[in-house]
Amino acid sequence: MIIRTADKEIFSGTFFTSNFDTNVNDATGIPYYVDMIVEHEDYGTVTSSVYNPGDSSDTKINGIFSQP
């Protein structure tokens, strides 16, 4: 998973579970993207990219996965 602004990467992590929680405290109020790449045994590589405009008060981000 990568969390990035238009200018720089602000978080990168590799997870080995289907359920995780990530908090990035310094991303409040700035536009950012969350990019996820999942390697799945049956579906292969699936990706998702979600944009948060920075003015959202939502604490959850939902995205759609697709095969490249």
N, CA, C and O atoms as a Tripos MOL2 file, in Angstrom:
@<TRIPOS>MOLECULE
protein
  272   271    68     0     0
PROTEIN
NO_CHARGES

@<TRIPOS>ATOM
      1 N           0.8450   -1.1630    0.0000 N.3       1 MET1
      2 CA          0.0000    0.0000    0.0000 C.3       1 MET1
      3 C           0.8920    1.2280    0.0000 C.2       1 MET1
      4 O           1.9230    1.2630    0.6720 O.2       1 MET1
      5 N           0.4840    2.2330   -0.7600 N.am      2 ILE2
      6 CA          1.2020    3.5030   -0.8270 C.3       2 ILE2
      7 C           0.1920    4.6210   -0.6130 C.2       2 ILE2
      8 O          -0.8730    4.6270   -1.2300 O.2       2 ILE2
      9 N           0.5190    5.5560    0.2510 N.am      3 ILE3
     10 CA         -0.2570    6.7830    0.4020 C.3       3 ILE3
     11 C           0.6410    7.8940   -0.0980 C.2       3 ILE3
     12 O           1.7830    8.0210    0.3450 O.2       3 ILE3
     13 N           0.1260    8.7120   -1.0340 N.am      4 ARG4
     14 CA          0.9690    9.7330   -1.6640 C.3       4 ARG4
     15 C           0.1750   10.9890   -1.9580 C.2       4 ARG4
     16 O          -1.0410   10.9410   -2.1410 O.2       4 ARG4
     17 N           0.8640   12.0960   -2.0010 N.am      5 THR5
     18 CA          0.2910   13.3410   -2.5000 C.3       5 THR5
     19 C           0.6640   13.4330   -3.9740 C.2       5 THR5
     20 O           1.2520   12.5050   -4.5280 O.2       5 THR5
     21 N           0.3240   14.5440   -4.6030 N.am      6 ALA6
     22 CA          0.7330   14.7380   -5.9930 C.3       6 ALA6
     23 C           2.2430   14.8860   -6.1060 C.2       6 ALA6
     24 O           2.8130   14.6630   -7.1750 O.2       6 ALA6
     25 N           2.9010   15.2670   -4.9960 N.am      7 ASP7
     26 CA          4.3310   15.5600   -5.0270 C.3       7 ASP7
     27 C           5.2340   14.4800   -4.4400 C.2       7 ASP7
     28 O           6.3680   14.3180   -4.8890 O.2       7 ASP7
     29 N           4.7430   13.7280   -3.4290 N.am      8 LYS8
     30 CA          5.6440   12.8020   -2.7600 C.3       8 LYS8
     31 C           4.8850   11.6460   -2.1110 C.2       8 LYS8
     32 O           3.6810   11.7290   -1.8710 O.2       8 LYS8
     33 N           5.6020   10.5920   -1.8390 N.am      9 GLU9
     34 CA          5.0740    9.4380   -1.1220 C.3       9 GLU9
     35 C           5.1610    9.7420    0.3740 C.2       9 GLU9
     36 O           6.2190   10.1360    0.8670 O.2       9 GLU9
     37 N           4.0370    9.5570    1.1090 N.am     10 ILE10
     38 CA          4.0680    9.8480    2.5410 C.3      10 ILE10
     39 C           3.9500    8.5970    3.4010 C.2      10 ILE10
     40 O           4.1500    8.6610    4.6140 O.2      10 ILE10
     41 N           3.6280    7.4630    2.7880 N.am     11 PHE11
     42 CA          3.5870    6.2040    3.5300 C.3      11 PHE11
     43 C           3.6700    5.0570    2.5380 C.2      11 PHE11
     44 O           3.0940    5.1190    1.4520 O.2      11 PHE11
     45 N           4.3860    4.0150    2.9180 N.am     12 SER12
     46 CA          4.4510    2.8040    2.1160 C.3      12 SER12
     47 C           4.5440    1.6320    3.0800 C.2      12 SER12
     48 O           5.2980    1.6780    4.0520 O.2      12 SER12
     49 N           3.7810    0.5870    2.8120 N.am     13 GLY13
     50 CA          3.8290   -0.5720    3.6950 C.3      13 GLY13
     51 C           3.4100   -1.8380    2.9780 C.2      13 GLY13
     52 O           2.6530   -1.7990    2.0090 O.2      13 GLY13
     53 N           3.9050   -2.9490    3.4600 N.am     14 THR14
     54 CA          3.5390   -4.2650    2.9470 C.3      14 THR14
     55 C           2.8320   -5.0200    4.0650 C.2      14 THR14
     56 O           3.3350   -5.0970    5.1870 O.2      14 THR14
     57 N           1.6690   -5.5740    3.7550 N.am     15 PHE15
     58 CA          0.8660   -6.2730    4.7470 C.3      15 PHE15
     59 C           0.6340   -7.7020    4.2820 C.2      15 PHE15
     60 O           0.4770   -7.9520    3.0870 O.2      15 PHE15
     61 N           0.6120   -8.6240    5.2050 N.am     16 PHE16
     62 CA          0.4080  -10.0350    4.8900 C.3      16 PHE16
     63 C          -0.8750  -10.5440    5.5390 C.2      16 PHE16
     64 O          -0.8970  -11.6160    6.1450 O.2      16 PHE16
     65 N          -1.9440   -9.7600    5.4020 N.am     17 THR17
     66 CA         -3.2370  -10.0970    5.9760 C.3      17 THR17
     67 C          -4.3300   -9.4440    5.1480 C.2      17 THR17
     68 O          -4.0580   -8.5110    4.3920 O.2      17 THR17
     69 N          -5.5500   -9.9160    5.2760 N.am     18 SER18
     70 CA         -6.6540   -9.3260    4.5300 C.3      18 SER18
     71 C          -7.3790   -8.2590    5.3440 C.2      18 SER18
     72 O          -8.2980   -7.6170    4.8340 O.2      18 SER18
     73 N          -6.9850   -8.0600    6.5950 N.am     19 ASN19
     74 CA         -7.6540   -7.0880    7.4480 C.3      19 ASN19
     75 C          -6.5970   -6.2680    8.1810 C.2      19 ASN19
     76 O          -5.8620   -6.8060    9.0080 O.2      19 ASN19
     77 N          -6.5150   -4.9690    7.8860 N.am     20 PHE20
     78 CA         -5.5380   -4.1260    8.5500 C.3      20 PHE20
     79 C          -6.0850   -2.7130    8.6710 C.2      20 PHE20
     80 O          -7.0200   -2.3320    7.9670 O.2      20 PHE20
     81 N          -5.4930   -1.9480    9.5640 N.am     21 ASP21
     82 CA         -5.8910   -0.5770    9.8230 C.3      21 ASP21
     83 C          -4.6320    0.2820    9.8120 C.2      21 ASP21
     84 O          -3.6550   -0.0300   10.4920 O.2      21 ASP21
     85 N          -4.6600    1.3690    9.0330 N.am     22 THR22
     86 CA         -3.5050    2.2570    8.9360 C.3      22 THR22
     87 C          -3.9500    3.6820    9.2170 C.2      22 THR22
     88 O          -4.9110    4.1670    8.6180 O.2      22 THR22
     89 N          -3.2680    4.3420   10.1100 N.am     23 ASN23
     90 CA         -3.5410    5.7430   10.4060 C.3      23 ASN23
     91 C          -2.3460    6.5770   10.0010 C.2      23 ASN23
     92 O          -1.2140    6.2840   10.3850 O.2      23 ASN23
     93 N          -2.6040    7.6360    9.2120 N.am     24 VAL24
     94 CA         -1.5520    8.5730    8.8310 C.3      24 VAL24
     95 C          -2.0010    9.9360    9.3340 C.2      24 VAL24
     96 O          -2.8640   10.5720    8.7290 O.2      24 VAL24
     97 N          -1.4280   10.3770   10.4230 N.am     25 ASN25
     98 CA         -1.9070   11.5790   11.0980 C.3      25 ASN25
     99 C          -1.5780   12.8700   10.3590 C.2      25 ASN25
    100 O          -2.3350   13.8340   10.4730 O.2      25 ASN25
    101 N          -0.4910   12.9280    9.6140 N.am     26 ASP26
    102 CA         -0.1110   14.1830    8.9660 C.3      26 ASP26
    103 C          -0.7440   14.3770    7.5970 C.2      26 ASP26
    104 O          -0.3450   15.2940    6.8790 O.2      26 ASP26
    105 N          -1.7210   13.5480    7.1960 N.am     27 ALA27
    106 CA         -2.3750   13.6830    5.9000 C.3      27 ALA27
    107 C          -3.6880   14.4640    5.9880 C.2      27 ALA27
    108 O          -4.3610   14.6480    4.9740 O.2      27 ALA27
    109 N          -4.0610   14.9220    7.1810 N.am     28 THR28
    110 CA         -5.3060   15.6530    7.3530 C.3      28 THR28
    111 C          -5.2340   17.0080    6.6550 C.2      28 THR28
    112 O          -4.2750   17.7610    6.8250 O.2      28 THR28
    113 N          -6.2550   17.2980    5.8730 N.am     29 GLY29
    114 CA         -6.3450   18.6080    5.2300 C.3      29 GLY29
    115 C          -5.5960   18.7450    3.9240 C.2      29 GLY29
    116 O          -5.6500   19.8070    3.3040 O.2      29 GLY29
    117 N          -4.8860   17.6950    3.4740 N.am     30 ILE30
    118 CA         -4.1900   17.7680    2.1920 C.3      30 ILE30
    119 C          -4.7450   16.6920    1.2630 C.2      30 ILE30
    120 O          -5.1090   15.6100    1.7230 O.2      30 ILE30
    121 N          -4.8140   16.9710   -0.0200 N.am     31 PRO31
    122 CA         -5.2670   15.9520   -0.9710 C.3      31 PRO31
    123 C          -4.2460   14.8130   -1.0500 C.2      31 PRO31
    124 O          -3.0390   15.0590   -1.0590 O.2      31 PRO31
    125 N          -4.7290   13.5730   -1.1070 N.am     32 TYR32
    126 CA         -3.8140   12.4440   -1.2260 C.3      32 TYR32
    127 C          -4.4830   11.2680   -1.9280 C.2      32 TYR32
    128 O          -5.7060   11.2210   -2.0600 O.2      32 TYR32
    129 N          -3.6690   10.3250   -2.3750 N.am     33 TYR33
    130 CA         -4.1070    9.0990   -3.0270 C.3      33 TYR33
    131 C          -3.7260    7.9160   -2.1450 C.2      33 TYR33
    132 O          -2.7130    7.9510   -1.4470 O.2      33 TYR33
    133 N          -4.5400    6.8760   -2.1840 N.am     34 VAL34
    134 CA         -4.1920    5.6010   -1.5660 C.3      34 VAL34
    135 C          -4.1710    4.5780   -2.6930 C.2      34 VAL34
    136 O          -5.1960    4.3180   -3.3230 O.2      34 VAL34
    137 N          -2.9980    3.9960   -2.9460 N.am     35 ASP35
    138 CA         -2.8280    2.9850   -3.9890 C.3      35 ASP35
    139 C          -2.5850    1.6390   -3.3260 C.2      35 ASP35
    140 O          -1.7370    1.5220   -2.4420 O.2      35 ASP35
    141 N          -3.3290    0.6220   -3.7500 N.am     36 MET36
    142 CA         -3.1340   -0.7140   -3.1990 C.3      36 MET36
    143 C          -2.9170   -1.7100   -4.3260 C.2      36 MET36
    144 O          -3.5860   -1.6560   -5.3580 O.2      36 MET36
    145 N          -1.9830   -2.6110   -4.1180 N.am     37 ILE37
    146 CA         -1.7260   -3.7110   -5.0370 C.3      37 ILE37
    147 C          -1.8250   -4.9860   -4.2190 C.2      37 ILE37
    148 O          -1.1190   -5.1440   -3.2230 O.2      37 ILE37
    149 N          -2.7000   -5.8980   -4.6320 N.am     38 VAL38
    150 CA         -2.9320   -7.1410   -3.8940 C.3      38 VAL38
    151 C          -2.5760   -8.3210   -4.7900 C.2      38 VAL38
    152 O          -3.0420   -8.4190   -5.9250 O.2      38 VAL38
    153 N          -1.7530   -9.2020   -4.2690 N.am     39 GLU39
    154 CA         -1.4430  -10.4540   -4.9460 C.3      39 GLU39
    155 C          -2.3700  -11.5240   -4.3740 C.2      39 GLU39
    156 O          -2.2740  -11.8710   -3.1970 O.2      39 GLU39
    157 N          -3.2680  -12.0440   -5.2140 N.am     40 HIS40
    158 CA         -4.2600  -13.0150   -4.7610 C.3      40 HIS40
    159 C          -4.0160  -14.3550   -5.4480 C.2      40 HIS40
    160 O          -3.7200  -14.4110   -6.6420 O.2      40 HIS40
    161 N          -4.1440  -15.4220   -4.6830 N.am     41 GLU41
    162 CA         -3.8730  -16.7580   -5.2060 C.3      41 GLU41
    163 C          -4.7640  -17.1200   -6.3890 C.2      41 GLU41
    164 O          -4.2850  -17.7260   -7.3480 O.2      41 GLU41
    165 N          -6.0500  -16.7640   -6.3480 N.am     42 ASP42
    166 CA         -6.9900  -17.1140   -7.4210 C.3      42 ASP42
    167 C          -7.1250  -16.0350   -8.4910 C.2      42 ASP42
    168 O          -7.2860  -16.3540   -9.6690 O.2      42 ASP42
    169 N          -7.0620  -14.7470   -8.0930 N.am     43 TYR43
    170 CA         -7.3350  -13.6550   -9.0240 C.3      43 TYR43
    171 C          -6.0790  -12.9880   -9.5810 C.2      43 TYR43
    172 O          -6.1740  -12.1220  -10.4510 O.2      43 TYR43
    173 N          -4.9230  -13.3760   -9.0980 N.am     44 GLY44
    174 CA         -3.6850  -12.7560   -9.5680 C.3      44 GLY44
    175 C          -3.4900  -11.3910   -8.9420 C.2      44 GLY44
    176 O          -3.8280  -11.1940   -7.7740 O.2      44 GLY44
    177 N          -2.9520  -10.4460   -9.6960 N.am     45 THR45
    178 CA         -2.7040   -9.0980   -9.1900 C.3      45 THR45
    179 C          -3.9340   -8.2250   -9.4230 C.2      45 THR45
    180 O          -4.4260   -8.1110  -10.5460 O.2      45 THR45
    181 N          -4.4200   -7.6170   -8.3520 N.am     46 VAL46
    182 CA         -5.5250   -6.6620   -8.4540 C.3      46 VAL46
    183 C          -5.0610   -5.3490   -7.8380 C.2      46 VAL46
    184 O          -4.2810   -5.3440   -6.8860 O.2      46 VAL46
    185 N          -5.5420   -4.2380   -8.3830 N.am     47 THR47
    186 CA         -5.0920   -2.9250   -7.9360 C.3      47 THR47
    187 C          -6.2810   -2.0310   -7.6120 C.2      47 THR47
    188 O          -7.3910   -2.2440   -8.0990 O.2      47 THR47
    189 N          -6.0270   -1.0340   -6.7850 N.am     48 SER48
    190 CA         -7.0260   -0.0240   -6.4620 C.3      48 SER48
    191 C          -6.3060    1.2900   -6.1950 C.2      48 SER48
    192 O          -5.2270    1.3030   -5.6020 O.2      48 SER48
    193 N          -6.8990    2.3870   -6.6300 N.am     49 SER49
    194 CA         -6.3740    3.7070   -6.3320 C.3      49 SER49
    195 C          -7.5560    4.6010   -5.9840 C.2      49 SER49
    196 O          -8.5200    4.6920   -6.7440 O.2      49 SER49
    197 N          -7.4770    5.2650   -4.8210 N.am     50 VAL50
    198 CA         -8.5640    6.1150   -4.3420 C.3      50 VAL50
    199 C          -8.0000    7.5000   -4.0570 C.2      50 VAL50
    200 O          -6.9230    7.6320   -3.4760 O.2      50 VAL50
    201 N          -8.7320    8.5270   -4.4670 N.am     51 TYR51
    202 CA         -8.3130    9.9080   -4.2410 C.3      51 TYR51
    203 C          -9.1530   10.5200   -3.1230 C.2      51 TYR51
    204 O         -10.3770   10.3890   -3.1240 O.2      51 TYR51
    205 N          -8.5040   11.1860   -2.1710 N.am     52 ASN52
    206 CA         -9.1850   11.9310   -1.1240 C.3      52 ASN52
    207 C          -8.8340   13.4040   -1.3300 C.2      52 ASN52
    208 O          -7.6570   13.7570   -1.2720 O.2      52 ASN52
    209 N          -9.8230   14.2780   -1.5690 N.am     53 PRO53
    210 CA         -9.5270   15.6790   -1.8780 C.3      53 PRO53
    211 C          -8.9690   16.4800   -0.7100 C.2      53 PRO53
    212 O          -8.5660   17.6280   -0.8940 O.2      53 PRO53
    213 N          -8.9360   15.9020    0.4860 N.am     54 GLY54
    214 CA         -8.3460   16.5870    1.6230 C.3      54 GLY54
    215 C          -9.3420   17.3180    2.4930 C.2      54 GLY54
    216 O          -9.0420   17.6290    3.6460 O.2      54 GLY54
    217 N         -10.5280   17.6010    1.9660 N.am     55 ASP55
    218 CA        -11.5270   18.3030    2.7690 C.3      55 ASP55
    219 C         -12.5950   17.3480    3.2990 C.2      55 ASP55
    220 O         -13.6150   17.7860    3.8300 O.2      55 ASP55
    221 N         -12.3620   16.0660    3.1570 N.am     56 SER56
    222 CA        -13.3150   15.0620    3.6130 C.3      56 SER56
    223 C         -13.1090   14.7750    5.0910 C.2      56 SER56
    224 O         -11.9750   14.6910    5.5620 O.2      56 SER56
    225 N         -14.2070   14.6240    5.8190 N.am     57 SER57
    226 CA        -14.1080   14.2670    7.2340 C.3      57 SER57
    227 C         -14.2650   12.7580    7.4350 C.2      57 SER57
    228 O         -14.2580   12.2780    8.5690 O.2      57 SER57
    229 N         -14.4080   12.0090    6.3360 N.am     58 ASP58
    230 CA        -14.5380   10.5580    6.4290 C.3      58 ASP58
    231 C         -13.2410    9.9460    6.9350 C.2      58 ASP58
    232 O         -12.1520   10.3760    6.5530 O.2      58 ASP58
    233 N         -13.3600    8.9480    7.7910 N.am     59 THR59
    234 CA        -12.1810    8.2360    8.2700 C.3      59 THR59
    235 C         -11.9980    6.9150    7.5560 C.2      59 THR59
    236 O         -10.9860    6.2440    7.7580 O.2      59 THR59
    237 N         -12.9600    6.5210    6.7170 N.am     60 LYS60
    238 CA        -12.8450    5.2910    5.9490 C.3      60 LYS60
    239 C         -12.7640    5.6140    4.4770 C.2      60 LYS60
    240 O         -13.4380    6.5230    3.9910 O.2      60 LYS60
    241 N         -11.9410    4.8730    3.7730 N.am     61 ILE61
    242 CA        -11.7980    5.0460    2.3330 C.3      61 ILE61
    243 C         -12.1830    3.7420    1.6650 C.2      61 ILE61
    244 O         -11.6550    2.6850    2.0120 O.2      61 ILE61
    245 N         -13.0900    3.8060    0.7180 N.am     62 ASN62
    246 CA        -13.5190    2.6300   -0.0310 C.3      62 ASN62
    247 C         -13.0520    2.7640   -1.4670 C.2      62 ASN62
    248 O         -13.1410    3.8400   -2.0580 O.2      62 ASN62
    249 N         -12.5580    1.6770   -2.0260 N.am     63 GLY63
    250 CA        -12.0840    1.6880   -3.4000 C.3      63 GLY63
    251 C         -12.5820    0.4810   -4.1530 C.2      63 GLY63
    252 O         -13.1810   -0.4210   -3.5670 O.2      63 GLY63
    253 N         -12.3420    0.4580   -5.4330 N.am     64 ILE64
    254 CA        -12.7340   -0.6490   -6.2960 C.3      64 ILE64
    255 C         -11.4720   -1.2940   -6.8230 C.2      64 ILE64
    256 O         -10.5920   -0.6090   -7.3450 O.2      64 ILE64
    257 N         -11.3730   -2.6190   -6.6910 N.am     65 PHE65
    258 CA        -10.2320   -3.3400   -7.2030 C.3      65 PHE65
    259 C         -10.4880   -3.7470   -8.6490 C.2      65 PHE65
    260 O         -11.6170   -4.0570   -9.0280 O.2      65 PHE65
    261 N          -9.4280   -3.7440   -9.4500 N.am     66 SER66
    262 CA         -9.5280   -4.1850  -10.8380 C.3      66 SER66
    263 C          -8.2550   -4.9290  -11.2050 C.2      66 SER66
    264 O          -7.1940   -4.7090  -10.6220 O.2      66 SER66
    265 N          -8.3870   -5.8210  -12.1900 N.am     67 GLN67
    266 CA         -7.2040   -6.5220  -12.6810 C.3      67 GLN67
    267 C          -6.5680   -5.6900  -13.7780 C.2      67 GLN67
    268 O          -7.2640   -5.2220  -14.6790 O.2      67 GLN67
    269 N          -5.2380   -5.4930  -13.7150 N.am     68 PRO68
    270 CA         -4.5670   -4.6730  -14.7530 C.3      68 PRO68
    271 C          -4.5910   -5.3450  -16.1150 C.2      68 PRO68
    272 O          -4.0740   -4.7920  -17.0860 O.2      68 PRO68
@<TRIPOS>BOND
     1     1     2 1
     2     2     3 1
     3     3     4 2
     4     3     5 am
     5     5     6 1
     6     6     7 1
     7     7     8 2
     8     7     9 am
     9     9    10 1
    10    10    11 1
    11    11    12 2
    12    11    13 am
    13    13    14 1
    14    14    15 1
    15    15    16 2
    16    15    17 am
    17    17    18 1
    18    18    19 1
    19    19    20 2
    20    19    21 am
    21    21    22 1
    22    22    23 1
    23    23    24 2
    24    23    25 am
    25    25    26 1
    26    26    27 1
    27    27    28 2
    28    27    29 am
    29    29    30 1
    30    30    31 1
    31    31    32 2
    32    31    33 am
    33    33    34 1
    34    34    35 1
    35    35    36 2
    36    35    37 am
    37    37    38 1
    38    38    39 1
    39    39    40 2
    40    39    41 am
    41    41    42 1
    42    42    43 1
    43    43    44 2
    44    43    45 am
    45    45    46 1
    46    46    47 1
    47    47    48 2
    48    47    49 am
    49    49    50 1
    50    50    51 1
    51    51    52 2
    52    51    53 am
    53    53    54 1
    54    54    55 1
    55    55    56 2
    56    55    57 am
    57    57    58 1
    58    58    59 1
    59    59    60 2
    60    59    61 am
    61    61    62 1
    62    62    63 1
    63    63    64 2
    64    63    65 am
    65    65    66 1
    66    66    67 1
    67    67    68 2
    68    67    69 am
    69    69    70 1
    70    70    71 1
    71    71    72 2
    72    71    73 am
    73    73    74 1
    74    74    75 1
    75    75    76 2
    76    75    77 am
    77    77    78 1
    78    78    79 1
    79    79    80 2
    80    79    81 am
    81    81    82 1
    82    82    83 1
    83    83    84 2
    84    83    85 am
    85    85    86 1
    86    86    87 1
    87    87    88 2
    88    87    89 am
    89    89    90 1
    90    90    91 1
    91    91    92 2
    92    91    93 am
    93    93    94 1
    94    94    95 1
    95    95    96 2
    96    95    97 am
    97    97    98 1
    98    98    99 1
    99    99   100 2
   100    99   101 am
   101   101   102 1
   102   102   103 1
   103   103   104 2
   104   103   105 am
   105   105   106 1
   106   106   107 1
   107   107   108 2
   108   107   109 am
   109   109   110 1
   110   110   111 1
   111   111   112 2
   112   111   113 am
   113   113   114 1
   114   114   115 1
   115   115   116 2
   116   115   117 am
   117   117   118 1
   118   118   119 1
   119   119   120 2
   120   119   121 am
   121   121   122 1
   122   122   123 1
   123   123   124 2
   124   123   125 am
   125   125   126 1
   126   126   127 1
   127   127   128 2
   128   127   129 am
   129   129   130 1
   130   130   131 1
   131   131   132 2
   132   131   133 am
   133   133   134 1
   134   134   135 1
   135   135   136 2
   136   135   137 am
   137   137   138 1
   138   138   139 1
   139   139   140 2
   140   139   141 am
   141   141   142 1
   142   142   143 1
   143   143   144 2
   144   143   145 am
   145   145   146 1
   146   146   147 1
   147   147   148 2
   148   147   149 am
   149   149   150 1
   150   150   151 1
   151   151   152 2
   152   151   153 am
   153   153   154 1
   154   154   155 1
   155   155   156 2
   156   155   157 am
   157   157   158 1
   158   158   159 1
   159   159   160 2
   160   159   161 am
   161   161   162 1
   162   162   163 1
   163   163   164 2
   164   163   165 am
   165   165   166 1
   166   166   167 1
   167   167   168 2
   168   167   169 am
   169   169   170 1
   170   170   171 1
   171   171   172 2
   172   171   173 am
   173   173   174 1
   174   174   175 1
   175   175   176 2
   176   175   177 am
   177   177   178 1
   178   178   179 1
   179   179   180 2
   180   179   181 am
   181   181   182 1
   182   182   183 1
   183   183   184 2
   184   183   185 am
   185   185   186 1
   186   186   187 1
   187   187   188 2
   188   187   189 am
   189   189   190 1
   190   190   191 1
   191   191   192 2
   192   191   193 am
   193   193   194 1
   194   194   195 1
   195   195   196 2
   196   195   197 am
   197   197   198 1
   198   198   199 1
   199   199   200 2
   200   199   201 am
   201   201   202 1
   202   202   203 1
   203   203   204 2
   204   203   205 am
   205   205   206 1
   206   206   207 1
   207   207   208 2
   208   207   209 am
   209   209   210 1
   210   210   211 1
   211   211   212 2
   212   211   213 am
   213   213   214 1
   214   214   215 1
   215   215   216 2
   216   215   217 am
   217   217   218 1
   218   218   219 1
   219   219   220 2
   220   219   221 am
   221   221   222 1
   222   222   223 1
   223   223   224 2
   224   223   225 am
   225   225   226 1
   226   226   227 1
   227   227   228 2
   228   227   229 am
   229   229   230 1
   230   230   231 1
   231   231   232 2
   232   231   233 am
   233   233   234 1
   234   234   235 1
   235   235   236 2
   236   235   237 am
   237   237   238 1
   238   238   239 1
   239   239   240 2
   240   239   241 am
   241   241   242 1
   242   242   243 1
   243   243   244 2
   244   243   245 am
   245   245   246 1
   246   246   247 1
   247   247   248 2
   248   247   249 am
   249   249   250 1
   250   250   251 1
   251   251   252 2
   252   251   253 am
   253   253   254 1
   254   254   255 1
   255   255   256 2
   256   255   257 am
   257   257   258 1
   258   258   259 1
   259   259   260 2
   260   259   261 am
   261   261   262 1
   262   262   263 1
   263   263   264 2
   264   263   265 am
   265   265   266 1
   266   266   267 1
   267   267   268 2
   268   267   269 am
   269   269   270 1
   270   270   271 1
   271   271   272 2
@<TRIPOS>SUBSTRUCTURE
     1 MET1         2 RESIDUE 1 A MET
     2 ILE2         6 RESIDUE 1 A ILE
     3 ILE3        10 RESIDUE 1 A ILE
     4 ARG4        14 RESIDUE 1 A ARG
     5 THR5        18 RESIDUE 1 A THR
     6 ALA6        22 RESIDUE 1 A ALA
     7 ASP7        26 RESIDUE 1 A ASP
     8 LYS8        30 RESIDUE 1 A LYS
     9 GLU9        34 RESIDUE 1 A GLU
    10 ILE10       38 RESIDUE 1 A ILE
    11 PHE11       42 RESIDUE 1 A PHE
    12 SER12       46 RESIDUE 1 A SER
    13 GLY13       50 RESIDUE 1 A GLY
    14 THR14       54 RESIDUE 1 A THR
    15 PHE15       58 RESIDUE 1 A PHE
    16 PHE16       62 RESIDUE 1 A PHE
    17 THR17       66 RESIDUE 1 A THR
    18 SER18       70 RESIDUE 1 A SER
    19 ASN19       74 RESIDUE 1 A ASN
    20 PHE20       78 RESIDUE 1 A PHE
    21 ASP21       82 RESIDUE 1 A ASP
    22 THR22       86 RESIDUE 1 A THR
    23 ASN23       90 RESIDUE 1 A ASN
    24 VAL24       94 RESIDUE 1 A VAL
    25 ASN25       98 RESIDUE 1 A ASN
    26 ASP26      102 RESIDUE 1 A ASP
    27 ALA27      106 RESIDUE 1 A ALA
    28 THR28      110 RESIDUE 1 A THR
    29 GLY29      114 RESIDUE 1 A GLY
    30 ILE30      118 RESIDUE 1 A ILE
    31 PRO31      122 RESIDUE 1 A PRO
    32 TYR32      126 RESIDUE 1 A TYR
    33 TYR33      130 RESIDUE 1 A TYR
    34 VAL34      134 RESIDUE 1 A VAL
    35 ASP35      138 RESIDUE 1 A ASP
    36 MET36      142 RESIDUE 1 A MET
    37 ILE37      146 RESIDUE 1 A ILE
    38 VAL38      150 RESIDUE 1 A VAL
    39 GLU39      154 RESIDUE 1 A GLU
    40 HIS40      158 RESIDUE 1 A HIS
    41 GLU41      162 RESIDUE 1 A GLU
    42 ASP42      166 RESIDUE 1 A ASP
    43 TYR43      170 RESIDUE 1 A TYR
    44 GLY44      174 RESIDUE 1 A GLY
    45 THR45      178 RESIDUE 1 A THR
    46 VAL46      182 RESIDUE 1 A VAL
    47 THR47      186 RESIDUE 1 A THR
    48 SER48      190 RESIDUE 1 A SER
    49 SER49      194 RESIDUE 1 A SER
    50 VAL50      198 RESIDUE 1 A VAL
    51 TYR51      202 RESIDUE 1 A TYR
    52 ASN52      206 RESIDUE 1 A ASN
    53 PRO53      210 RESIDUE 1 A PRO
    54 GLY54      214 RESIDUE 1 A GLY
    55 ASP55      218 RESIDUE 1 A ASP
    56 SER56      222 RESIDUE 1 A SER
    57 SER57      226 RESIDUE 1 A SER
    58 ASP58      230 RESIDUE 1 A ASP
    59 THR59      234 RESIDUE 1 A THR
    60 LYS60      238 RESIDUE 1 A LYS
    61 ILE61      242 RESIDUE 1 A ILE
    62 ASN62      246 RESIDUE 1 A ASN
    63 GLY63      250 RESIDUE 1 A GLY
    64 ILE64      254 RESIDUE 1 A ILE
    65 PHE65      258 RESIDUE 1 A PHE
    66 SER66      262 RESIDUE 1 A SER
    67 GLN67      266 RESIDUE 1 A GLN
    68 PRO68      270 RESIDUE 1 A PRO
